[in-house]
């Protein structure tokens, strides 16, 4: 009887089952909370590739397999939804904005954490925030976006990658890419399209990296594949045109001759009481005045005003829960400003990230990446090219007799047109190849829920392959009487120099991770990790003179050939580290984190000093989760308020390695250029050897103790969020020599010791607001940071007098103090000079109207070095800030980023400060200088009439002190981008998923008081090396205009 009942039941239900499996047509409209239709929303049948998009009004229609099917709705900036069809055929769906960032996963050292429970000072950027700025260098793309990260571009030289950047003024940070410590050059060379996110660890959060984390850590995480069963093919192109900022203009021939005559009159010994004969007469000037001779435009002849650059990128990402992948290929080419076209840079990037679930418990990750780049430039050093082009005399013609076949012979044999031409002077080629390969295996240990074992091995290889080919070439002198061109051979002997350097770095990690929630309120996670690293590098070079046009060493001559290596490039270093971390939070309300790292390095003597212990701890309290607080403040007003504090100790092992070993250094190197010192015996050169410095068996790493107090908040349903941080870092055991306390008669070099200390303090603030009204969205944000370092304990000797002791003292004094005189004005007439009570030098008998005068700070009646006082700060800005703006309407978007800095000063010398220097030409700005009304008047005659100007007369003392040191504070429109996303329904007809086109500008506007240069272009600062600013002759910065598109299939 029961069987018959089952059969009857099955008989009557069978049609319903069939009906349930029939395809169902559904439709509907998707709106926001303001009931405005949302175009381009994705509607997809769960577990299939079937889907569609809403039209311009937010409407859609879709055929689903059955009434049991689920549809998934997703839209950028909104919370996703998942709905079952059931009996419903028409849907009215409202999407909520996704303003809640508290559940975002933040990358931290050796793991991830929810943003809500992070207790350290960590700033993040995602790929969209990074790539909105278009630049050849990823580091420049971060400018103004992260509080505490200070960046100066310095130059836009193709392949130069020359930035100054730090975190909180601490110094160069540790760069970690996908868990592997790398160099800043590797970061700069990344393709921005392969970066998923960046985290900046600024306080105790960095301590888990121990030995090299004293200056903070920048974590870069690359993209991984999706797991939705689909794959995307993405292509983007960016075509840019560079303009060059701060390029000076040289005077013409007549102005040059007039300025030279003015300078010729300035010498008191030669022109008192009567003027000596002018260098150039009217007859000398007449051919240029009449236009018979053109002024040589050396700058225009050597340099373009614009040059192109282009970037291409293609990547594929996709996969399933079983396996996913991300493949990326990028190409970038940047041309330089030389008209010869012989300065350029090419770079190729590749990346392959594959994740596979081998079994239910075992997962594997294989990451491979690399880059190949090549920089080409003329043989002449670039800074000298700018120096000669900016200072070349305009009466000298570019070509002998204006014949383009014969470049004119110039002083120093430096014809700017020739020295920018690789076909004449030769070339330098710099090629770098880098490869990284990483394998990670992760295993869920059975029997203990939440316990995972992980092993990782990374192999890194870098090779630098360089060629310097110096060519001999000819410059010519024209003999008008004989109508002949006399050649002069320049650059002889010609030679080829080949150098090669490689390095291998290996990193291995073994770790256990444990994550568990107890009683649904106690959240615990723990990590223990063993890490070992090994680095080894080697190099060599060879050089031969060449007499035939061949670019290879085998074509050179045996005589005078060279072969050696850079001794400082021969290295082998190893470290071992034991790492641990424990995280705890109670209901996401009370938060705590404790970590330690024990590092050992082969740089130090085996024993206790070879190891360093670096602990850290941080706590947090989410007051907004307390019941009493929720009763006081509604959550829709203030949804998150967190107070946090941290302490951590980090280290730095940058001390000279192996100082505990005595013996000899062989060969002996010249510290200025690393050339080998030695001796000649019987006409043969022998390498020298020198005794090593005294040993210091107690040398170890210096330590940094960082303290941070911070406040995080989210308001108005996540529309407003921000953070405030106050920090202090104390560094102890900084390296110094005791040579100021031990007389030089000891006769041996002293070792470094852990002697000095300093303190860095500062404040950071970041605030962001975002909202959407209908189809109009907007966001505005800003960040501010300031930092200052003070020396605490410094080993110093005593100076010769009280003033010098006060001036040179560094103990308990801020660093980066710029000393100089205080400008008081310009003399306007001889009466003022005669009555001036202060001796400006030589009894003021060589002083004329237009000359500068300065404050007699010590009131001794004489202007000299004893009048120097603190007038500015040197190095990079003390205060940095950024402002970001974003607008969106329908398919249009507009983004702007302003970056600014204050408490920033620069000084420019050489041609920027002294016209006609080295007997050469002048820049046009010096036409605004004091000069006599009558060119033949004597400048020392009190009756001479003057035409005032901004600068003193030619030959007068140049500016110094506060007149020379300029305020370079600036506000710069770093990024401006207008984009348009083509409607998804339009694209779907041709099989395209997404497409966006844009116009973009970089460094579009700059607001600054600085004259005649770009504020980021470095000048010269006291105590800095020549390389810091090359006396103002560094390659200029660029402004770029870009057009681009991105497309996804």
ZAMARGU-4260 file (C-alpha; in steps of 0.2 Angstrom, whole numbers, plus 5000, padded with zeros to 4 digits):
<rodrens>
0) 5000/5000/5000 | 5015/5012/5004 | 5023/5009/4987 | 5007/5014/4979 | 5006/5030/4989
5) 5024/5034/4984 | 5020/5031/4965 | 5005/5042/4966 | 5015/5056/4974 | 5029/5055/4962
10) 5016/5054/4947 | 5008/5071/4953 | 5025/5080/4957 | 5034/5075/4941 | 5026/5089/4931
15) 5031/5101/4944 | 5049/5095/4944 | 5049/5097/4925 | 5042/5114/4927 | 5056/5119/4940
20) 5070/5114/4927 | 5063/5124/4913 | 5072/5140/4908 | 5065/5155/4916 | 5065/5173/4909
25) 5067/5186/4922 | 5069/5205/4921 | 5070/5220/4932 | 5078/5236/4937 | 5093/5240/4948
30) 5094/5257/4957 | 5104/5265/4970 | 5096/5271/4987 | 5090/5287/4978 | 5080/5276/4966
35) 5091/5281/4951 | 5095/5267/4939 | 5113/5261/4938 | 5120/5257/4921 | 5133/5243/4918
40) 5128/5233/4933 | 5134/5214/4931 | 5120/5201/4933 | 5127/5184/4933 | 5119/5166/4935
45) 5129/5158/4949 | 5140/5144/4944 | 5139/5148/4926 | 5146/5160/4913 | 5128/5166/4909
50) 5125/5184/4913 | 5121/5202/4906 | 5123/5220/4911 | 5110/5234/4915 | 5106/5247/4901
55) 5108/5266/4903 | 5092/5266/4914 | 5097/5251/4925 | 5085/5239/4917 | 5090/5221/4912
60) 5082/5205/4906 | 5090/5187/4907 | 5086/5169/4904 | 5091/5158/4919 | 5091/5139/4919
65) 5078/5137/4932 | 5068/5144/4946 | 5080/5137/4958 | 5095/5147/4951 | 5104/5161/4960
70) 5109/5177/4952 | 5124/5187/4958 | 5123/5206/4956 | 5139/5216/4957 | 5144/5234/4954
75) 5160/5244/4958 | 5158/5254/4973 | 5142/5245/4979 | 5139/5230/4990 | 5136/5214/4980
80) 5120/5204/4982 | 5115/5186/4978 | 5096/5182/4976 | 5087/5166/4972 | 5074/5167/4957
85) 5060/5156/4964 | 5043/5162/4958 | 5049/5180/4955 | 5050/5186/4937 | 5052/5204/4939
90) 5065/5211/4951 | 5067/5229/4959 | 5084/5228/4967 | 5092/5242/4977 | 5111/5242/4979
95) 5120/5250/4994 | 5136/5259/4993 | 5151/5250/5000 | 5158/5263/5011 | 5164/5251/5024
100) 5183/5248/5023 | 5185/5241/5040 | 5184/5223/5034 | 5197/5226/5021 | 5212/5215/5022
105) 5228/5224/5025 | 5245/5217/5021 | 5257/5217/5035 | 5273/5209/5039 | 5272/5190/5034
110) 5253/5190/5033 | 5237/5200/5032 | 5225/5208/5045 | 5208/5216/5045 | 5209/5235/5044
115) 5198/5236/5059 | 5210/5226/5071 | 5226/5233/5065 | 5236/5241/5079 | 5251/5248/5070
120) 5253/5264/5060 | 5251/5257/5042 | 5246/5266/5026 | 5239/5258/5011 | 5237/5261/4992
125) 5227/5250/4980 | 5231/5248/4961 | 5218/5262/4956 | 5226/5274/4967 | 5243/5271/4961
130) 5240/5270/4942 | 5230/5286/4941 | 5247/5295/4941 | 5257/5291/4925 | 5276/5291/4926
135) 5290/5280/4921 | 5295/5277/4939 | 5283/5269/4951 | 5291/5278/4966 | 5286/5295/4958
140) 5268/5288/4957 | 5267/5288/4976 | 5270/5306/4978 | 5258/5315/4989 | 5247/5300/4992
145) 5254/5293/5009 | 5257/5303/5024 | 5275/5302/5031 | 5282/5296/5014 | 5293/5310/5008
150) 5298/5309/4989 | 5308/5321/4978 | 5310/5316/4960 | 5326/5326/4957 | 5327/5321/4938
155) 5317/5313/4924 | 5333/5306/4915 | 5328/5291/4905 | 5333/5276/4916 | 5340/5287/4929
160) 5328/5281/4943 | 5335/5295/4955 | 5324/5299/4969 | 5326/5304/4987 | 5312/5296/4997
165) 5310/5290/5015 | 5297/5286/5028 | 5295/5300/5042 | 5313/5306/5038 | 5320/5290/5045
170) 5331/5286/5029 | 5329/5274/5015 | 5316/5261/5019 | 5317/5242/5017 | 5308/5237/5001
175) 5299/5220/5001 | 5290/5213/4986 | 5279/5198/4988 | 5288/5194/5004 | 5306/5196/4997
180) 5317/5210/5002 | 5323/5219/4987 | 5332/5235/4982 | 5324/5252/4978 | 5329/5251/4960
185) 5319/5235/4958 | 5303/5244/4965 | 5306/5259/4954 | 5307/5247/4939 | 5291/5238/4942
190) 5276/5239/4930 | 5263/5248/4940 | 5249/5237/4932 | 5256/5222/4941 | 5255/5229/4958
195) 5239/5225/4968 | 5242/5235/4984 | 5256/5244/4994 | 5257/5244/5013 | 5269/5256/5022
200) 5274/5250/5039 | 5279/5265/5049 | 5281/5261/5067 | 5282/5245/5078 | 5273/5236/5064
205) 5290/5236/5055 | 5300/5228/5069 | 5295/5210/5063 | 5308/5214/5049 | 5321/5217/5062
210) 5339/5219/5055 | 5335/5231/5041 | 5318/5239/5047 | 5325/5254/5056 | 5319/5266/5043
215) 5302/5258/5040 | 5296/5245/5027 | 5287/5246/5011 | 5277/5230/5006 | 5272/5228/4988
220) 5260/5214/4984 | 5257/5209/4966 | 5241/5204/4958 | 5234/5186/4958 | 5221/5178/4947
225) 5202/5178/4950 | 5193/5163/4955 | 5176/5165/4947 | 5178/5153/4933 | 5182/5166/4920
230) 5197/5174/4913 | 5200/5192/4907 | 5212/5198/4894 | 5217/5216/4898 | 5227/5228/4887
235) 5232/5246/4891 | 5242/5259/4882 | 5249/5276/4887 | 5256/5288/4875 | 5265/5303/4883
240) 5274/5318/4877 | 5287/5326/4889 | 5291/5344/4892 | 5306/5349/4902 | 5304/5361/4917
245) 5317/5374/4923 | 5327/5374/4907 | 5336/5390/4906 | 5339/5402/4891 | 5356/5409/4886
250) 5359/5427/4881 | 5362/5432/4863 | 5378/5437/4855 | 5376/5456/4858 | 5370/5454/4876
255) 5385/5443/4879 | 5397/5456/4873 | 5389/5470/4882 | 5389/5459/4898 | 5407/5455/4896
260) 5411/5473/4894 | 5402/5477/4910 | 5412/5464/4919 | 5428/5470/4912 | 5424/5487/4920
265) 5422/5480/4937 | 5440/5476/4942 | 5445/5491/4953 | 5464/5488/4950 | 5462/5489/4931
270) 5449/5503/4930 | 5453/5516/4943 | 5454/5530/4940 | 5451/5526/4921 | 5442/5512/4912
275) 5453/5500/4903 | 5448/5497/4885 | 5432/5487/4882 | 5434/5469/4877 | 5421/5471/4863
280) 5420/5487/4852 | 5405/5493/4843 | 5413/5487/4827 | 5414/5469/4835 | 5395/5470/4838
285) 5390/5477/4822 | 5389/5461/4812 | 5377/5454/4825 | 5367/5470/4826 | 5365/5470/4807
290) 5360/5452/4807 | 5375/5447/4796 | 5380/5434/4809 | 5367/5424/4819 | 5369/5421/4838
295) 5372/5403/4841 | 5358/5395/4850 | 5367/5381/4858 | 5353/5376/4869 | 5341/5375/4855
300) 5354/5366/4844 | 5357/5352/4857 | 5340/5350/4865 | 5322/5346/4860 | 5308/5355/4869
305) 5297/5339/4869 | 5300/5321/4867 | 5289/5305/4867 | 5287/5291/4879 | 5275/5276/4878
310) 5270/5261/4889 | 5261/5245/4884 | 5254/5232/4895 | 5245/5216/4893 | 5239/5204/4906
315) 5228/5189/4908 | 5220/5184/4924 | 5207/5171/4929 | 5204/5154/4936 | 5194/5144/4948
320) 5194/5139/4966 | 5206/5125/4961 | 5218/5135/4951 | 5220/5154/4947 | 5233/5164/4937
325) 5239/5181/4933 | 5251/5184/4918 | 5258/5201/4914 | 5269/5208/4901 | 5274/5227/4900
330) 5285/5238/4889 | 5290/5255/4892 | 5301/5267/4881 | 5306/5284/4886 | 5316/5296/4874
335) 5328/5309/4880 | 5328/5328/4876 | 5344/5327/4865 | 5341/5331/4847 | 5353/5318/4841
340) 5340/5305/4848 | 5355/5296/4856 | 5348/5296/4874 | 5334/5284/4877 | 5328/5270/4889
345) 5319/5254/4886 | 5311/5242/4899 | 5302/5225/4898 | 5293/5218/4913 | 5286/5201/4915
350) 5276/5192/4929 | 5268/5175/4931 | 5258/5172/4947 | 5250/5155/4949 | 5241/5148/4963
355) 5235/5129/4964 | 5225/5119/4977 | 5234/5103/4975 | 5223/5094/4987 | 5210/5099/5000
360) 5225/5103/5012 | 5239/5107/5001 | 5241/5123/4991 | 5255/5129/4980 | 5260/5146/4974
365) 5273/5149/4960 | 5278/5167/4957 | 5291/5172/4943 | 5295/5189/4938 | 5309/5199/4930
370) 5314/5214/4920 | 5326/5218/4906 | 5331/5236/4903 | 5343/5246/4893 | 5349/5264/4894
375) 5358/5272/4879 | 5367/5289/4880 | 5382/5298/4872 | 5399/5294/4880 | 5399/5312/4888
380) 5393/5313/4906 | 5376/5321/4905 | 5379/5334/4918 | 5393/5341/4908 | 5383/5342/4892
385) 5370/5354/4901 | 5385/5364/4908 | 5393/5367/4891 | 5376/5370/4882 | 5370/5383/4895
390) 5387/5392/4896 | 5393/5391/4878 | 5398/5408/4871 | 5385/5413/4857 | 5397/5422/4846
395) 5406/5405/4843 | 5397/5396/4829 | 5390/5379/4830 | 5399/5374/4814 | 5415/5380/4807
400) 5410/5393/4794 | 5392/5388/4797 | 5395/5372/4787 | 5385/5358/4795 | 5399/5346/4789
405) 5412/5353/4800 | 5407/5355/4819 | 5417/5370/4826 | 5431/5367/4838 | 5427/5375/4855
410) 5435/5378/4872 | 5438/5361/4881 | 5433/5353/4864 | 5415/5353/4871 | 5404/5357/4856
415) 5387/5353/4863 | 5380/5347/4847 | 5395/5335/4845 | 5395/5328/4863 | 5377/5324/4862
420) 5380/5314/4846 | 5385/5296/4850 | 5391/5293/4832 | 5404/5306/4836 | 5409/5304/4854
425) 5404/5286/4857 | 5391/5279/4868 | 5387/5271/4885 | 5375/5257/4886 | 5368/5251/4903
430) 5359/5234/4902 | 5351/5226/4917 | 5343/5209/4918 | 5334/5203/4934 | 5324/5187/4938
435) 5315/5181/4953 | 5307/5164/4956 | 5297/5159/4971 | 5289/5143/4976 | 5278/5142/4991
440) 5269/5126/4998 | 5256/5128/5012 | 5248/5113/5021 | 5233/5113/5033 | 5239/5101/5047
445) 5225/5089/5051 | 5219/5087/5069 | 5222/5105/5074 | 5210/5117/5066 | 5218/5133/5060
450) 5236/5127/5060 | 5245/5128/5044 | 5263/5124/5039 | 5272/5134/5026 | 5288/5133/5016
455) 5295/5146/5004 | 5310/5147/4993 | 5315/5162/4982 | 5329/5163/4970 | 5335/5180/4964
460) 5347/5184/4950 | 5353/5201/4944 | 5366/5205/4930 | 5373/5221/4924 | 5381/5221/4907
465) 5388/5238/4903 | 5398/5245/4888 | 5408/5261/4887 | 5414/5265/4869 | 5424/5281/4868
470) 5427/5287/4850 | 5439/5299/4843 | 5432/5312/4832 | 5436/5328/4824 | 5432/5346/4827
475) 5437/5360/4814 | 5443/5377/4813 | 5440/5387/4798 | 5453/5398/4789 | 5444/5411/4779
480) 5460/5417/4770 | 5463/5399/4763 | 5445/5393/4764 | 5451/5377/4773 | 5445/5368/4788
485) 5459/5362/4800 | 5454/5347/4809 | 5458/5343/4828 | 5457/5325/4834 | 5447/5324/4850
490) 5444/5310/4862 | 5460/5300/4857 | 5464/5286/4861 | 5447/5278/4858 | 5443/5263/4868
495) 5430/5250/4873 | 5427/5246/4891 | 5416/5231/4895 | 5410/5228/4913 | 5399/5214/4920
500) 5393/5211/4937 | 5380/5198/4944 | 5373/5194/4960 | 5363/5179/4967 | 5351/5181/4982
505) 5342/5166/4990 | 5329/5167/5004 | 5321/5152/5012 | 5307/5152/5025 | 5298/5139/5036
510) 5283/5144/5046 | 5268/5139/5056 | 5253/5149/5057 | 5238/5147/5069 | 5221/5156/5068
515) 5207/5151/5080 | 5191/5159/5087 | 5187/5153/5104 | 5169/5155/5111 | 5165/5166/5096
520) 5173/5181/5105 | 5192/5177/5108 | 5201/5179/5091 | 5219/5172/5092 | 5232/5171/5078
525) 5251/5166/5080 | 5266/5165/5069 | 5283/5157/5071 | 5295/5158/5057 | 5313/5153/5052
530) 5321/5163/5039 | 5338/5162/5031 | 5346/5173/5017 | 5362/5172/5007 | 5368/5185/4995
535) 5384/5184/4984 | 5390/5196/4971 | 5405/5197/4959 | 5411/5207/4944 | 5425/5211/4932
540) 5429/5223/4918 | 5441/5224/4903 | 5447/5238/4892 | 5456/5240/4876 | 5461/5254/4864
545) 5453/5253/4847 | 5459/5260/4831 | 5446/5252/4819 | 5427/5255/4820 | 5422/5239/4829
550) 5412/5238/4845 | 5419/5222/4853 | 5435/5219/4863 | 5442/5207/4851 | 5445/5221/4839
555) 5456/5231/4852 | 5474/5232/4854 | 5484/5222/4867 | 5495/5236/4871 | 5489/5246/4887
560) 5474/5234/4889 | 5466/5233/4906 | 5457/5220/4916 | 5452/5220/4934 | 5437/5221/4945
565) 5428/5233/4958 | 5434/5226/4975 | 5419/5233/4983 | 5407/5224/4972 | 5414/5207/4978
570) 5402/5202/4993 | 5395/5187/5002 | 5383/5190/5016 | 5371/5178/5026 | 5358/5181/5039
575) 5347/5169/5050 | 5332/5175/5059 | 5319/5168/5071 | 5303/5177/5070 | 5287/5176/5081
580) 5270/5185/5082 | 5255/5184/5093 | 5238/5193/5089 | 5223/5194/5100 | 5207/5203/5100
585) 5191/5202/5110 | 5176/5204/5100 | 5186/5216/5089 | 5186/5228/5103 | 5202/5225/5113
590) 5217/5222/5102 | 5234/5217/5106 | 5249/5212/5095 | 5267/5206/5101 | 5281/5201/5090
595) 5299/5197/5091 | 5314/5194/5079 | 5331/5187/5083 | 5343/5191/5069 | 5361/5185/5066
600) 5373/5192/5053 | 5390/5186/5046 | 5395/5204/5046 | 5399/5204/5064 | 5411/5193/5075
605) 5403/5176/5080 | 5396/5177/5097 | 5383/5187/5107 | 5386/5203/5096 | 5382/5194/5080
610) 5364/5192/5086 | 5351/5206/5089 | 5334/5204/5097 | 5320/5215/5091 | 5304/5215/5100
615) 5288/5225/5097 | 5271/5227/5104 | 5255/5237/5101 | 5238/5238/5108 | 5222/5245/5103
620) 5205/5250/5109 | 5189/5252/5098 | 5179/5263/5109 | 5165/5263/5096 | 5162/5245/5100
625) 5158/5249/5118 | 5139/5249/5123 | 5141/5265/5133 | 5148/5273/5117 | 5135/5267/5106
630) 5122/5274/5117 | 5131/5291/5117 | 5134/5292/5098 | 5124/5283/5085 | 5134/5272/5074
635) 5128/5281/5058 | 5137/5296/5065 | 5153/5288/5071 | 5155/5269/5067 | 5173/5267/5071
640) 5184/5275/5084 | 5200/5267/5088 | 5215/5272/5099 | 5231/5263/5097 | 5249/5263/5104
645) 5265/5254/5099 | 5283/5251/5104 | 5296/5242/5094 | 5314/5240/5092 | 5322/5238/5075
650) 5340/5237/5069 | 5352/5241/5055 | 5367/5231/5050 | 5374/5244/5037 | 5391/5244/5047
655) 5406/5240/5037 | 5407/5221/5036 | 5420/5211/5045 | 5428/5224/5055 | 5433/5211/5068
660) 5446/5204/5056 | 5464/5211/5056 | 5476/5210/5042 | 5479/5219/5026 | 5468/5226/5012
665) 5474/5220/4995 | 5474/5229/4983 | 5474/5246/4990 | 5460/5257/4983 | 5460/5276/4980
670) 5444/5281/4991 | 5440/5295/4978 | 5437/5284/4962 | 5441/5266/4968 | 5456/5265/4957
675) 5471/5254/4963 | 5486/5261/4971 | 5502/5253/4969 | 5520/5254/4964 | 5531/5253/4949
680) 5546/5241/4949 | 5557/5239/4934 | 5544/5247/4924 | 5530/5235/4930 | 5515/5240/4941
685) 5512/5230/4956 | 5496/5232/4967 | 5499/5239/4984 | 5493/5233/5001 | 5489/5242/5016
690) 5486/5238/5034 | 5467/5236/5039 | 5460/5248/5052 | 5461/5243/5070 | 5449/5229/5074
695) 5433/5232/5084 | 5426/5215/5090 | 5412/5223/5099 | 5404/5232/5084 | 5386/5227/5081
700) 5371/5234/5073 | 5364/5251/5080 | 5346/5250/5086 | 5330/5261/5084 | 5316/5262/5097
705) 5300/5268/5089 | 5285/5274/5099 | 5268/5279/5091 | 5251/5284/5097 | 5237/5285/5084
710) 5218/5288/5082 | 5208/5280/5068 | 5190/5285/5065 | 5175/5282/5052 | 5160/5293/5052
715) 5144/5295/5043 | 5142/5277/5037 | 5160/5276/5031 | 5159/5292/5021 | 5172/5300/5031
720) 5188/5292/5038 | 5205/5297/5044 | 5219/5294/5056 | 5231/5305/5067 | 5248/5298/5072
725) 5261/5306/5084 | 5278/5297/5083 | 5296/5297/5090 | 5311/5286/5086 | 5327/5285/5096
730) 5342/5278/5087 | 5357/5272/5098 | 5374/5265/5094 | 5376/5275/5078 | 5392/5272/5069
735) 5406/5285/5072 | 5425/5286/5073 | 5434/5291/5088 | 5447/5300/5078 | 5443/5317/5086
740) 5448/5310/5103 | 5464/5301/5097 | 5479/5311/5089 | 5483/5307/5071 | 5500/5303/5076
745) 5494/5285/5081 | 5497/5281/5062 | 5483/5269/5059 | 5465/5270/5054 | 5453/5269/5068
750) 5438/5257/5067 | 5419/5262/5067 | 5411/5261/5084 | 5393/5262/5091 | 5395/5279/5098
755) 5381/5292/5093 | 5362/5293/5095 | 5348/5304/5088 | 5329/5307/5089 | 5316/5309/5076
760) 5299/5316/5080 | 5284/5321/5070 | 5265/5321/5067 | 5254/5313/5053 | 5236/5317/5048
765) 5225/5309/5034 | 5207/5313/5031 | 5196/5307/5017 | 5178/5310/5012 | 5167/5301/4999
770) 5149/5303/4994 | 5137/5299/4980 | 5121/5309/4975 | 5112/5300/4962 | 5124/5297/4948
775) 5136/5310/4954 | 5150/5304/4965 | 5164/5314/4973 | 5178/5312/4985 | 5191/5323/4993
780) 5205/5319/5004 | 5221/5326/5012 | 5236/5321/5021 | 5249/5331/5031 | 5265/5326/5039
785) 5280/5334/5047 | 5296/5327/5055 | 5312/5333/5062 | 5328/5324/5068 | 5339/5330/5083
790) 5356/5323/5086 | 5357/5318/5105 | 5375/5311/5108 | 5389/5315/5095 | 5407/5312/5098
795) 5416/5328/5093 | 5432/5337/5096 | 5434/5355/5102 | 5435/5369/5090 | 5448/5384/5092
800) 5436/5397/5099 | 5419/5399/5108 | 5409/5404/5092 | 5416/5389/5082 | 5412/5377/5096
805) 5394/5384/5096 | 5392/5383/5078 | 5400/5366/5075 | 5391/5358/5090 | 5379/5344/5086
810) 5374/5337/5103 | 5356/5340/5107 | 5354/5350/5091 | 5342/5348/5076 | 5351/5341/5060
815) 5350/5349/5043 | 5354/5366/5049 | 5359/5378/5035 | 5371/5392/5041 | 5374/5408/5032
820) 5373/5427/5032 | 5357/5437/5033 | 5354/5448/5018 | 5351/5466/5022 | 5349/5475/5005
825) 5357/5482/4990 | 5367/5498/4989 | 5358/5510/4978 | 5371/5524/4978 | 5389/5530/4983
830) 5382/5540/4997 | 5375/5525/5005 | 5391/5515/5002 | 5402/5529/5010 | 5391/5531/5025
835) 5390/5512/5028 | 5398/5508/5045 | 5402/5490/5041 | 5417/5484/5032 | 5410/5472/5018
840) 5427/5468/5013 | 5443/5478/5007 | 5437/5493/5017 | 5422/5495/5004 | 5433/5503/4991
845) 5428/5489/4979 | 5410/5491/4982 | 5398/5499/4970 | 5379/5502/4968 | 5369/5486/4966
850) 5381/5476/4977 | 5373/5466/4991 | 5376/5469/5010 | 5373/5459/5025 | 5369/5460/5043
855) 5383/5462/5055 | 5376/5448/5066 | 5390/5449/5079 | 5392/5468/5078 | 5411/5468/5076
860) 5410/5480/5061 | 5416/5467/5049 | 5406/5454/5038 | 5415/5437/5038 | 5411/5419/5042
865) 5408/5424/5061 | 5392/5432/5055 | 5385/5415/5050 | 5369/5410/5059 | 5355/5397/5056
870) 5345/5403/5041 | 5336/5388/5034 | 5335/5369/5033 | 5344/5358/5020 | 5339/5341/5013
875) 5322/5336/5008 | 5306/5346/5015 | 5302/5345/5033 | 5283/5347/5029 | 5274/5337/5016
880) 5256/5337/5011 | 5244/5330/4998 | 5226/5334/4992 | 5216/5322/4981 | 5200/5326/4972
885) 5189/5315/4963 | 5172/5317/4953 | 5162/5305/4943 | 5146/5307/4933 | 5138/5292/4924
890) 5153/5286/4913 | 5164/5301/4916 | 5178/5302/4930 | 5190/5316/4935 | 5204/5314/4947
895) 5216/5327/4953 | 5231/5326/4965 | 5240/5340/4972 | 5257/5337/4981 | 5266/5351/4991
900) 5280/5354/5003 | 5286/5368/5015 | 5301/5371/5025 | 5311/5367/5010 | 5326/5377/5003
905) 5338/5376/4989 | 5353/5386/4982 | 5360/5386/4964 | 5378/5390/4960 | 5389/5390/4945
910) 5379/5397/4929 | 5364/5400/4940 | 5373/5411/4952 | 5387/5419/4943 | 5386/5425/4925
915) 5400/5424/4913 | 5408/5411/4925 | 5424/5403/4918 | 5425/5416/4904 | 5409/5409/4896
920) 5391/5415/4893 | 5377/5420/4904 | 5359/5416/4906 | 5345/5428/4901 | 5340/5431/4919
925) 5356/5441/4922 | 5350/5454/4909 | 5340/5461/4924 | 5356/5468/4933 | 5363/5484/4938
930) 5373/5493/4924 | 5378/5511/4920 | 5367/5522/4909 | 5382/5525/4898 | 5391/5509/4894
935) 5408/5519/4894 | 5406/5526/4912 | 5417/5521/4926 | 5408/5511/4939 | 5420/5519/4953
940) 5415/5537/4948 | 5403/5543/4961 | 5395/5554/4948 | 5391/5539/4937 | 5372/5536/4934
945) 5365/5518/4936 | 5351/5508/4929 | 5345/5497/4944 | 5341/5479/4942 | 5338/5463/4952
950) 5356/5457/4951 | 5372/5466/4955 | 5383/5472/4941 | 5393/5460/4931 | 5409/5455/4941
955) 5401/5460/4958 | 5401/5447/4972 | 5388/5434/4970 | 5374/5432/4982 | 5376/5422/4998
960) 5366/5418/5014 | 5348/5422/5014 | 5349/5431/4997 | 5356/5415/4989 | 5346/5402/4998
965) 5329/5402/4991 | 5312/5396/4999 | 5307/5381/4987 | 5291/5378/4995 | 5278/5372/4982
970) 5261/5366/4978 | 5261/5355/4962 | 5247/5348/4952 | 5255/5331/4951 | 5241/5322/4942
975) 5225/5327/4933 | 5216/5314/4923 | 5199/5314/4914 | 5192/5297/4909 | 5177/5290/4900
980) 5171/5272/4902 | 5162/5266/4887 | 5145/5258/4891 | 5145/5240/4894 | 5130/5236/4883
985) 5139/5245/4869 | 5155/5235/4871 | 5146/5218/4873 | 5140/5219/4855 | 5158/5218/4850
990) 5164/5206/4863 | 5172/5218/4874 | 5170/5218/4893 | 5176/5235/4898 | 5185/5250/4889
995) 5191/5266/4896 | 5199/5281/4888 | 5208/5295/4896 | 5218/5311/4895 | 5231/5314/4909
1000) 5244/5327/4914 | 5259/5325/4926 | 5267/5340/4934 | 5254/5351/4925 | 5255/5366/4937
1005) 5267/5372/4950 | 5265/5386/4962 | 5281/5392/4970 | 5291/5407/4975 | 5307/5399/4968
1010) 5313/5408/4953 | 5322/5401/4937 | 5321/5383/4942 | 5310/5368/4947 | 5309/5366/4966
1015) 5312/5347/4965 | 5327/5350/4954 | 5342/5349/4966 | 5355/5363/4968 | 5369/5362/4980
1020) 5368/5361/4999 | 5382/5362/5012 | 5391/5346/5016 | 5383/5337/5001 | 5393/5327/4988
1025) 5394/5333/4970 | 5382/5319/4965 | 5368/5327/4976 | 5364/5341/4963 | 5379/5341/4951
1030) 5379/5360/4954 | 5362/5362/4946 | 5367/5353/4930 | 5356/5337/4933 | 5345/5332/4919
1035) 5329/5342/4921 | 5312/5336/4927 | 5297/5333/4915 | 5279/5338/4913 | 5270/5325/4903
1040) 5254/5325/4893 | 5246/5308/4891 | 5233/5299/4881 | 5228/5282/4884 | 5216/5268/4885
1045) 5213/5251/4894 | 5202/5237/4887 | 5196/5221/4894 | 5190/5205/4884
</rodrens>
